Amino acid sequence: MPTIDIISIINTFATAITALATWKAFRMAYKAYRQSHELKRITSFDSLFAQLMSNQLSLFGNNLSKTRVNNRFEAWLSDIKKDEDVFTNFFHFFDHNTGRFSSMHPISPCRLNEYIWQRFQRQIKDFENFNRCFKYLYHEIQTILLQKDLCKSKKMEYTKIIQCSMNDSQLFSYLINQIIFFHMEHSNRGQEYIDWLKECGFFDDMYKKEEYRTVINRLGPSLCRKYISDSVYSRYN
């Protein structure tokens, strides 16, 4: 009897070991499957993102590398140069028309829209392409944010790639566009998107440059702090 019990115990132990090994193999196979599946999804988004970036670069260069104006005399008065790209001209136009404002006496979003944004667009022929760039940027970044398979750090990485693909005048133009788009409504619509841009430091590098910081500060500290990270704003003011 004792011999039979020992053999039974050994068989039971061997069965347990086999079951444990099978379970471990299953877990490893399942983990490998999940990793492979996740890699496929990331690779799939990489392909999508590459296409999004290609479209963005094409859109930003579409008839906007030179500025076509409706009235040369008005363009001259407004400091708009036809040999410069539209985004650079918008920055100079904004600077030219907001010189009397300061952080102590900021320009209001309503005045910003009527006297700067709308007025500039009336003077250029390609204003539709100009606006289309900002709509595309918004949806491009929203596409990243809506990817459930991407972790936060990956989403931030993709967003920063977009930011790095833009020059300072393009970033400045987008900043003003977002202020007008979201703050003219006096609502919280889009606050999550604005917070994301701030967390990513989307406009921080541009703001560090005195030429742009001086002009941006004419919006007032309240608006600036919504888009510029707290550490950068505090350090440069």
C-alpha positions as CSV (number, residue, x, y, z in Angstrom):
1,M,0.0,0.0,0.0
2,P,2.7,2.5,0.9
3,T,4.4,1.9,-2.5
4,I,1.1,2.5,-4.3
5,D,0.6,5.7,-2.4
6,I,4.0,7.0,-3.3
7,I,3.5,6.2,-7.0
8,S,0.1,7.9,-6.8
9,I,1.7,11.0,-5.2
10,I,4.4,11.1,-7.8
11,N,1.9,10.8,-10.7
12,T,-0.2,13.6,-9.1
13,F,2.8,15.8,-8.7
14,A,3.9,15.1,-12.3
15,T,0.4,16.0,-13.5
16,A,0.5,19.2,-11.6
17,I,3.9,20.1,-13.0
18,T,2.7,19.4,-16.5
19,A,-0.4,21.5,-15.9
20,L,1.7,24.4,-14.5
21,A,4.0,24.2,-17.5
22,T,1.1,24.2,-19.9
23,W,-0.4,27.2,-18.1
24,K,2.9,29.0,-18.2
25,A,3.3,28.2,-21.9
26,F,-0.3,29.5,-22.5
27,R,0.4,32.7,-20.7
28,M,3.6,33.3,-22.7
29,A,1.8,32.5,-25.9
30,Y,-1.0,34.9,-25.0
31,K,1.4,37.6,-24.0
32,A,3.3,37.2,-27.3
33,Y,0.0,37.4,-29.2
34,R,-1.0,40.6,-27.3
35,Q,2.3,42.2,-28.0
36,S,2.1,41.2,-31.7
37,H,-1.4,42.5,-31.9
38,E,-0.4,45.7,-30.2
39,L,2.6,46.1,-32.5
40,K,0.4,45.7,-35.5
41,R,-2.0,48.4,-34.2
42,I,0.9,50.8,-33.5
43,T,2.4,50.0,-36.9
44,S,-1.0,50.6,-38.5
45,F,-1.2,54.0,-36.7
46,D,2.3,54.9,-37.8
47,S,1.2,54.4,-41.4
48,L,-1.8,56.6,-40.8
49,F,0.3,59.2,-39.0
50,A,2.8,59.3,-41.8
51,Q,0.0,60.0,-44.2
52,L,-1.4,62.7,-41.9
53,M,2.0,64.4,-41.7
54,S,2.4,64.2,-45.5
55,N,-0.9,65.9,-46.0
56,Q,-0.1,68.6,-43.4
57,L,3.2,69.5,-45.0
58,S,1.5,69.6,-48.5
59,L,-1.3,71.8,-47.1
60,F,1.0,74.3,-45.4
61,G,2.9,74.7,-48.6
62,N,-0.2,74.9,-50.9
63,N,-0.1,78.5,-52.3
64,L,1.1,79.8,-49.0
65,S,4.9,80.1,-49.5
66,K,4.2,83.4,-51.2
67,T,1.5,85.9,-50.2
68,R,-0.9,87.0,-52.9
69,V,-2.7,90.1,-51.9
70,N,-6.0,91.7,-53.1
71,N,-4.8,95.3,-52.9
72,R,-1.1,96.2,-53.0
73,F,-1.5,99.6,-51.4
74,E,-3.4,98.3,-48.5
75,A,-0.9,95.4,-48.2
76,W,1.9,97.9,-48.1
77,L,0.2,100.0,-45.4
78,S,-0.3,96.8,-43.4
79,D,3.3,95.7,-43.7
80,I,2.4,92.6,-45.8
81,K,5.2,91.5,-48.1
82,K,4.3,89.4,-51.2
83,D,7.7,87.6,-51.2
84,E,7.1,86.2,-47.7
85,D,4.9,83.3,-46.7
86,V,1.4,83.9,-45.4
87,F,2.2,82.8,-41.8
88,T,5.2,85.2,-41.5
89,N,3.1,88.0,-42.9
90,F,0.4,87.3,-40.4
91,F,2.9,87.6,-37.5
92,H,4.2,90.9,-38.8
93,F,0.6,92.1,-39.5
94,F,-0.3,91.2,-35.9
95,D,2.7,92.9,-34.5
96,H,2.1,96.0,-36.7
97,N,-1.5,96.3,-35.6
98,T,-1.2,95.5,-31.8
99,G,1.8,97.7,-30.9
100,R,-0.3,99.9,-28.7
101,F,-1.4,97.0,-26.5
102,S,0.5,95.4,-23.7
103,S,0.1,92.8,-20.9
104,M,-1.3,95.5,-18.7
105,H,-3.7,96.6,-21.4
106,P,-4.3,93.5,-23.5
107,I,-6.3,93.2,-26.7
108,S,-9.7,91.5,-26.2
109,P,-10.6,88.3,-28.2
110,C,-13.4,90.1,-29.9
111,R,-11.2,93.0,-31.1
112,L,-8.5,90.4,-32.0
113,N,-11.0,88.6,-34.3
114,E,-12.5,91.7,-35.9
115,Y,-9.5,94.0,-36.3
116,I,-6.7,91.5,-36.8
117,W,-7.9,88.1,-38.0
118,Q,-10.7,89.1,-40.3
119,R,-8.9,92.1,-41.6
120,F,-5.8,90.1,-42.5
121,Q,-7.9,87.5,-44.3
122,R,-9.6,90.2,-46.4
123,Q,-6.3,91.3,-47.7
124,I,-5.0,87.9,-48.9
125,K,-6.3,85.8,-51.8
126,D,-5.5,82.4,-50.2
127,F,-7.4,82.9,-47.0
128,E,-9.3,79.7,-47.5
129,N,-6.1,77.6,-47.6
130,F,-4.8,79.6,-44.6
131,N,-7.9,78.6,-42.5
132,R,-7.8,75.1,-43.9
133,C,-4.4,74.6,-42.3
134,F,-5.7,75.2,-38.8
135,K,-8.8,73.0,-39.2
136,Y,-6.5,70.2,-40.4
137,L,-4.1,70.6,-37.5
138,Y,-7.0,70.4,-35.0
139,H,-8.4,67.2,-36.5
140,E,-4.9,65.8,-36.9
141,I,-4.2,66.2,-33.2
142,Q,-7.7,65.0,-32.3
143,T,-7.0,61.8,-34.3
144,I,-4.0,61.2,-32.0
145,L,-6.0,61.8,-28.9
146,L,-8.8,59.5,-29.9
147,Q,-6.5,56.5,-30.4
148,K,-7.4,54.2,-27.5
149,D,-4.5,51.9,-28.2
150,L,-1.9,54.6,-27.6
151,C,-0.6,55.4,-24.2
152,K,-0.4,59.0,-23.1
153,S,3.4,59.2,-23.6
154,K,3.0,58.0,-27.2
155,K,0.2,60.5,-27.9
156,M,2.5,63.2,-26.6
157,E,5.3,62.0,-28.8
158,Y,3.2,62.2,-31.9
159,T,1.8,65.6,-30.9
160,K,5.4,66.9,-30.5
161,I,6.4,65.6,-33.9
162,I,3.6,67.8,-35.4
163,Q,4.9,70.7,-33.3
164,C,8.5,70.2,-34.5
165,S,7.3,70.1,-38.1
166,M,6.0,73.7,-37.8
167,N,8.1,76.9,-37.8
168,D,7.5,79.7,-35.3
169,S,5.2,81.9,-37.5
170,Q,3.0,78.8,-38.2
171,L,2.8,78.1,-34.5
172,F,2.0,81.7,-33.8
173,S,-0.8,81.7,-36.4
174,Y,-2.2,78.6,-34.9
175,L,-2.1,80.0,-31.4
176,I,-4.1,83.1,-32.5
177,N,-6.5,80.8,-34.5
178,Q,-7.2,78.7,-31.4
179,I,-7.8,81.7,-29.1
180,I,-10.3,83.1,-31.6
181,F,-12.0,79.7,-32.2
182,F,-12.4,78.7,-28.6
183,H,-12.6,82.0,-26.6
184,M,-15.0,84.0,-28.8
185,E,-17.7,81.6,-27.5
186,H,-17.1,82.3,-23.8
187,S,-17.6,78.6,-23.2
188,N,-15.5,75.6,-22.0
189,R,-15.8,73.8,-25.3
190,G,-12.4,72.6,-26.3
191,Q,-10.9,73.0,-22.9
192,E,-9.5,69.5,-22.9
193,Y,-7.8,70.1,-26.2
194,I,-6.4,73.4,-25.0
195,D,-5.1,71.7,-21.9
196,W,-3.4,69.0,-24.0
197,L,-1.6,71.6,-26.1
198,K,-0.4,73.3,-22.9
199,E,0.7,70.0,-21.3
200,C,2.7,69.1,-24.5
201,G,4.4,72.5,-24.5
202,F,3.1,73.0,-28.0
203,F,3.8,76.8,-28.1
204,D,6.6,76.9,-25.5
205,D,9.6,76.9,-27.7
206,M,8.2,79.8,-29.8
207,Y,7.3,81.7,-26.6
208,K,10.9,81.5,-25.4
209,K,12.0,83.7,-28.2
210,E,11.7,87.4,-27.3
211,E,10.4,88.5,-30.7
212,Y,7.3,86.3,-30.4
213,R,7.0,86.5,-26.6
214,T,6.7,90.3,-26.7
215,V,3.8,90.1,-29.2
216,I,2.1,87.2,-27.5
217,N,2.1,89.0,-24.2
218,R,-0.2,91.7,-25.7
219,L,-2.9,89.1,-25.3
220,G,-2.6,89.4,-21.5
221,P,-1.5,87.0,-18.8
222,S,-4.9,85.3,-18.5
223,L,-4.9,84.1,-22.2
224,C,-1.2,83.4,-22.3
225,R,-1.3,81.1,-19.3
226,K,-4.0,79.0,-21.0
227,Y,-1.6,78.0,-23.7
228,I,1.9,78.4,-22.3
229,S,3.2,76.0,-19.7
230,D,3.4,77.6,-16.2
231,S,7.1,76.9,-15.8
232,V,8.0,78.6,-19.1
233,Y,5.7,81.6,-18.6
234,S,7.1,82.2,-15.1
235,R,10.6,81.9,-16.2
236,Y,10.3,84.4,-19.0
237,N,8.2,87.0,-17.3
